[in-house]
Amino acid sequence: MPWVKVPPENHPIFRAALPDDARVETLNMFGGVAAKVNGHVFAGLFGRSTMVWLPEDARAAALALKGAAPFDPMGNGRVRSDKVMLPEAMMKKPSELRRWIERAFTAAAALPPKTRRAATAKRRSRKK
């Protein structure tokens, strides 16, 4: 699958859809923007759409949307089972995009905060 650059017009749409909460952090990632809460990435721009992290009970509803798919960033069938690519059409429906991002934020905010130490240990264990 060829790399698809994030359209510049999607950046302000995504940022406007983020919750107005001081805990939201944004970072530039792979030509797009990702959003985190308590160290957990809960949404991000990828290709022409938005990826959201959702708990298992909410994932089925997102995957049922026409054009949604499991997040497969490399396009090689190795999907991230906890993340969903929302349909491209969602970028033209800001209120609906906002609702999905809010669901992802609420679920991620309920998780225990990631500690820097845990994240570093996880990366180190992958290198072995």
Backbone as CSV, one residue per row, in Angstrom:
resi,resn,N_x,N_y,N_z,CA_x,CA_y,CA_z,C_x,C_y,C_z
1,MET,0.857,-1.180,0.000,0.000,0.000,0.000,0.896,1.234,0.000
2,PRO,0.736,2.130,-0.947,1.568,3.329,-0.993,1.214,4.286,0.152
3,TRP,2.223,5.002,0.593,2.036,5.985,1.653,1.120,7.096,1.159
4,VAL,0.159,7.487,1.967,-0.752,8.575,1.633,-0.505,9.695,2.635
5,LYS,-0.087,10.832,2.120,0.177,11.981,2.972,-1.130,12.532,3.537
6,VAL,-1.084,12.961,4.786,-2.263,13.566,5.410,-2.554,14.884,4.708
7,PRO,-3.768,15.052,4.180,-4.110,16.328,3.539,-4.043,17.470,4.554
8,PRO,-3.409,18.575,4.194,-3.263,19.685,5.149,-4.602,20.215,5.663
9,GLU,-5.644,20.113,4.856,-6.954,20.607,5.297,-7.556,19.758,6.421
10,ASN,-7.026,18.549,6.635,-7.545,17.688,7.706,-7.025,18.102,9.086
11,HIS,-5.894,18.783,9.135,-5.313,19.180,10.420,-6.269,20.046,11.244
12,PRO,-6.789,21.153,10.702,-7.693,21.971,11.529,-9.005,21.257,11.866
13,ILE,-9.476,20.398,10.994,-10.708,19.643,11.273,-10.479,18.726,12.469
14,PHE,-9.346,18.025,12.448,-9.011,17.115,13.546,-8.846,17.888,14.856
15,ARG,-8.061,18.959,14.815,-7.819,19.732,16.042,-9.118,20.300,16.617
16,ALA,-10.024,20.726,15.762,-11.308,21.266,16.227,-12.183,20.182,16.847
17,ALA,-11.974,18.934,16.448,-12.782,17.824,16.969,-12.271,17.294,18.307
18,LEU,-11.082,17.725,18.731,-10.531,17.248,20.000,-11.301,17.834,21.170
19,PRO,-11.424,17.075,22.256,-12.109,17.607,23.442,-11.384,18.832,23.997
20,ASP,-12.150,19.748,24.505,-11.598,20.948,25.145,-11.294,20.575,26.595
21,ASP,-10.171,19.894,26.785,-9.783,19.370,28.087,-8.276,19.585,28.232
22,ALA,-7.865,20.122,29.350,-6.453,20.440,29.562,-5.564,19.197,29.525
23,ARG,-6.131,18.011,29.698,-5.332,16.782,29.683,-4.956,16.339,28.274
24,VAL,-5.586,16.908,27.253,-5.292,16.520,25.871,-3.933,17.094,25.469
25,GLU,-3.060,16.209,25.000,-1.753,16.615,24.464,-1.754,16.264,22.983
26,THR,-1.175,17.115,22.164,-1.044,16.781,20.747,0.433,16.718,20.398
27,LEU,0.732,15.884,19.414,2.093,15.783,18.917,2.045,15.501,17.429
28,ASN,3.039,15.996,16.723,3.133,15.730,15.297,3.703,14.330,15.129
29,MET,3.067,13.558,14.253,3.463,12.174,14.075,3.227,11.748,12.640
30,PHE,4.268,11.368,11.935,4.171,10.835,10.575,3.414,11.769,9.627
31,GLY,3.641,13.057,9.750,2.993,14.023,8.875,1.579,14.383,9.293
32,GLY,1.140,13.834,10.393,-0.197,14.125,10.900,-0.103,14.638,12.325
33,VAL,-1.194,14.526,13.037,-1.273,14.946,14.428,-1.869,13.793,15.209
34,ALA,-1.311,13.529,16.377,-1.876,12.522,17.276,-2.273,13.217,18.565
35,ALA,-3.243,12.647,19.261,-3.710,13.206,20.523,-3.583,12.145,21.609
36,LYS,-3.105,12.587,22.777,-2.900,11.689,23.908,-3.591,12.238,25.137
37,VAL,-3.932,11.321,26.045,-4.393,11.682,27.375,-3.724,10.712,28.343
38,ASN,-3.148,11.238,29.385,-2.439,10.416,30.376,-1.408,9.490,29.740
39,GLY,-0.805,9.921,28.639,0.213,9.127,27.975,-0.315,8.134,26.959
40,HIS,-1.623,8.017,26.811,-2.255,7.072,25.880,-2.707,7.803,24.617
41,VAL,-2.267,7.339,23.452,-2.757,7.904,22.197,-4.193,7.428,22.011
42,PHE,-5.105,8.377,21.811,-6.504,7.991,21.626,-7.030,8.345,20.240
43,ALA,-6.331,9.185,19.487,-6.770,9.551,18.136,-5.598,10.140,17.372
44,GLY,-5.693,10.050,16.052,-4.650,10.647,15.238,-5.020,10.657,13.768
45,LEU,-4.439,11.615,13.069,-4.620,11.651,11.619,-3.693,10.629,10.989
46,PHE,-4.204,9.918,10.011,-3.394,8.954,9.272,-3.983,8.856,7.875
47,GLY,-3.160,9.018,6.872,-3.679,9.002,5.504,-4.718,10.088,5.334
48,ARG,-5.863,9.722,4.812,-6.930,10.713,4.568,-8.003,10.729,5.644
49,SER,-7.749,10.034,6.758,-8.786,9.935,7.768,-8.208,10.010,9.175
50,THR,-8.987,9.536,10.128,-8.629,9.574,11.536,-8.664,8.175,12.118
51,MET,-7.647,7.882,12.930,-7.578,6.637,13.672,-8.015,6.938,15.099
52,VAL,-8.809,6.040,15.682,-9.197,6.183,17.086,-8.928,4.889,17.827
53,TRP,-8.500,5.022,19.074,-8.361,3.868,19.953,-9.682,3.707,20.673
54,LEU,-10.211,2.500,20.668,-11.475,2.249,21.346,-11.396,0.947,22.119
55,PRO,-12.059,0.881,23.271,-12.116,-0.389,23.989,-12.968,-1.373,23.189
56,GLU,-12.822,-2.614,23.489,-13.461,-3.676,22.709,-14.966,-3.471,22.539
57,ASP,-15.662,-3.048,23.593,-17.117,-2.914,23.502,-17.566,-1.797,22.556
58,ALA,-16.716,-0.839,22.267,-17.077,0.256,21.353,-16.533,0.041,19.943
59,ARG,-15.572,-0.848,19.808,-14.910,-1.064,18.516,-15.858,-1.604,17.451
60,ALA,-16.724,-2.510,17.819,-17.640,-3.119,16.846,-18.527,-2.060,16.198
61,ALA,-18.998,-1.113,16.983,-19.860,-0.057,16.438,-19.081,0.802,15.440
62,ALA,-17.829,1.095,15.742,-17.019,1.892,14.821,-16.731,1.113,13.548
63,LEU,-16.421,-0.164,13.687,-16.119,-0.986,12.510,-17.351,-1.214,11.640
64,ALA,-18.535,-1.046,12.207,-19.770,-1.205,11.436,-20.045,-0.009,10.526
65,LEU,-19.335,1.091,10.730,-19.515,2.263,9.861,-19.016,1.935,8.455
66,LYS,-19.767,2.352,7.451,-19.370,2.102,6.065,-18.041,2.808,5.777
67,GLY,-17.034,2.024,5.395,-15.723,2.573,5.088,-14.730,2.504,6.230
68,ALA,-15.164,2.087,7.417,-14.251,1.936,8.554,-13.484,0.630,8.406
69,ALA,-12.321,0.560,9.052,-11.506,-0.650,8.980,-10.581,-0.712,10.185
70,PRO,-10.114,-1.912,10.511,-9.093,-1.995,11.551,-7.857,-1.211,11.099
71,PHE,-7.171,-0.593,12.026,-6.001,0.231,11.712,-4.840,-0.670,11.309
72,ASP,-4.395,-0.506,10.083,-3.293,-1.289,9.508,-2.293,-0.294,8.914
73,PRO,-1.462,0.323,9.769,-0.619,1.418,9.301,0.375,1.036,8.206
74,MET,0.820,-0.187,8.167,1.785,-0.597,7.151,1.105,-1.190,5.913
75,GLY,-0.190,-1.448,6.001,-0.918,-2.004,4.870,-0.524,-3.429,4.542
76,ASN,-0.037,-4.155,5.554,0.416,-5.521,5.315,-0.407,-6.581,6.046
77,GLY,-1.580,-6.186,6.534,-2.443,-7.136,7.216,-2.145,-7.299,8.699
78,ARG,-1.162,-6.590,9.200,-0.823,-6.665,10.623,-1.533,-5.519,11.338
79,VAL,-2.823,-5.699,11.556,-3.662,-4.632,12.105,-3.414,-4.435,13.590
80,ARG,-3.677,-3.222,14.018,-3.694,-2.907,15.444,-5.114,-3.175,15.905
81,SER,-5.321,-4.249,16.614,-6.669,-4.688,16.956,-7.430,-3.714,17.850
82,ASP,-6.743,-2.813,18.523,-7.428,-1.895,19.419,-7.707,-0.523,18.790
83,LYS,-7.338,-0.377,17.513,-7.526,0.910,16.846,-8.347,0.742,15.565
84,VAL,-9.139,1.756,15.260,-10.028,1.729,14.100,-9.761,2.953,13.230
85,MET,-9.672,2.731,11.919,-9.614,3.834,10.960,-11.052,4.206,10.638
86,LEU,-11.408,5.419,10.948,-12.756,5.880,10.622,-12.841,6.118,9.119
87,PRO,-14.038,6.079,8.553,-14.193,6.326,7.115,-13.685,7.719,6.727
88,GLU,-13.138,7.828,5.528,-12.667,9.134,5.028,-13.778,10.175,5.072
89,ALA,-14.994,9.750,4.797,-16.137,10.671,4.770,-16.342,11.362,6.118
90,MET,-15.815,10.777,7.189,-15.964,11.352,8.522,-15.295,12.731,8.611
91,MET,-14.283,12.980,7.785,-13.602,14.271,7.814,-14.521,15.396,7.321
92,LYS,-15.622,15.031,6.660,-16.597,16.027,6.190,-17.806,16.107,7.120
93,LYS,-17.730,15.383,8.247,-18.815,15.373,9.231,-18.222,15.703,10.599
94,PRO,-17.857,16.956,10.825,-17.140,17.323,12.051,-17.838,16.939,13.350
95,SER,-19.158,17.045,13.400,-19.837,16.711,14.661,-19.771,15.205,14.935
96,GLU,-19.876,14.395,13.884,-19.764,12.946,14.061,-18.324,12.565,14.414
97,LEU,-17.351,13.182,13.749,-15.946,12.947,14.069,-15.688,13.299,15.533
98,ARG,-16.216,14.425,15.972,-16.053,14.856,17.360,-16.618,13.825,18.329
99,ARG,-17.758,13.236,18.004,-18.358,12.222,18.886,-17.462,10.989,19.012
100,TRP,-16.889,10.524,17.894,-16.009,9.353,17.943,-14.723,9.660,18.693
101,ILE,-14.168,10.814,18.470,-12.944,11.189,19.186,-13.232,11.332,20.674
102,GLU,-14.392,11.878,21.015,-14.777,12.011,22.422,-14.910,10.640,23.079
103,ARG,-15.482,9.682,22.371,-15.587,8.318,22.915,-14.205,7.741,23.180
104,ALA,-13.300,7.945,22.246,-11.930,7.441,22.411,-11.242,8.144,23.583
105,PHE,-11.417,9.445,23.681,-10.819,10.213,24.774,-11.333,9.726,26.122
106,THR,-12.643,9.598,26.246,-13.245,9.181,27.513,-12.720,7.811,27.949
107,ALA,-12.623,6.895,27.005,-12.126,5.547,27.328,-10.653,5.585,27.710
108,ALA,-9.846,6.330,26.971,-8.409,6.402,27.261,-8.147,7.143,28.576
109,ALA,-8.947,8.155,28.869,-8.778,8.914,30.108,-9.077,8.060,31.331
110,ALA,-9.885,7.015,31.164,-10.226,6.121,32.269,-9.109,5.118,32.567
111,LEU,-8.149,4.983,31.651,-7.030,4.067,31.871,-6.054,4.668,32.871
112,PRO,-5.316,3.816,33.586,-4.293,4.376,34.474,-3.245,5.115,33.653
113,PRO,-2.730,6.214,34.160,-1.717,6.966,33.407,-0.504,6.093,33.096
114,LYS,0.029,6.284,31.894,1.270,5.603,31.536,2.403,6.315,32.250
115,THR,3.326,5.538,32.731,4.498,6.157,33.329,5.635,6.066,32.332
116,ARG,6.514,7.001,32.375,7.656,7.007,31.466,8.477,5.739,31.652
117,ARG,8.620,5.312,32.861,9.400,4.115,33.174,8.802,2.887,32.497
118,ALA,7.495,2.721,32.537,6.839,1.564,31.916,7.011,1.597,30.406
119,ALA,6.881,2.762,29.805,7.027,2.879,28.354,8.455,2.552,27.935
120,THR,9.441,3.013,28.700,10.840,2.738,28.385,11.133,1.253,28.524
121,ALA,10.631,0.617,29.575,10.851,-0.815,29.776,10.231,-1.623,28.652
122,LYS,9.060,-1.209,28.185,8.391,-1.928,27.097,9.230,-1.853,25.820
123,ARG,9.768,-0.664,25.506,10.608,-0.522,24.313,11.858,-1.378,24.443
124,ARG,12.454,-1.388,25.604,13.668,-2.184,25.808,13.399,-3.677,25.640
125,SER,12.251,-4.142,26.132,11.940,-5.575,26.018,11.699,-5.975,24.561
126,ARG,11.238,-5.061,23.731,11.018,-5.355,22.321,12.328,-5.505,21.576
127,LYS,13.371,-4.813,22.018,14.658,-4.858,21.345,15.387,-6.170,21.582
128,LYS,15.055,-6.888,22.610,15.757,-8.144,22.935,15.402,-9.270,22.032
